Amino acid sequence: MLNGNLKSAETNGWYEIKGTVVKQEIDGGAMPTIKVDSIKAAEAPKDEYLYLF
């Protein structure tokens, strides 16, 4: 979850996001959320997928 000004971010883009992890109350439960301080476009990584073996 992200919390902050994300107007410059497009869906399916790659971004470098700097912020602070905070606890946010959602539907009666605690959820870790990144409070966004800054966001900038980034290049896609060489391998866009994470494989768990």
N, C-alpha and C positions, 0 to 999 in steps of 0.2 A: 504494500500500500504506500502511496505517495501522498503527501499533503503539502500544498503550496501552489505557486503560480506555474502551471504547466502549459500555458497557452502556446508557447513556442514549440512544443513537442508534438510531432505527428505520430499517428499510429504506425506501428511496424518500423520505426526508425531506431537507430542506435544512438545512445546519449551517454555522456559522462555526467553523473549527478553527484553533487556534494551536499551533505546535509547531516542531520542528527537523528539517530534512531530514538523514537519516543514511544511510550505506551498510549494507545488511544482506545477509548471505550466504544465498541461497536456491538450492537444487539445484545447488550448486557455482558459482554466478554471483553477481555483485554486482547488487543491486536498490536503487534509491533508495526510501526509506521515510520517512514522516513520523512522528516520535516525538511523540505527542500530549501537549500540556501542558494544554489546555483545549478544551472543546467546548460550544457552546450552539446552541439552535435558531435558525433564521433564516427570514425570509420567502422564498418562491420568487421568483426574478428575473422581470421582465416577460416576457422571452423565455428559456425554459428550455433552448433548444437552441443549439448552436454550429454555424454554417454556414461551411464553408470554400469559398471561391470561387477 
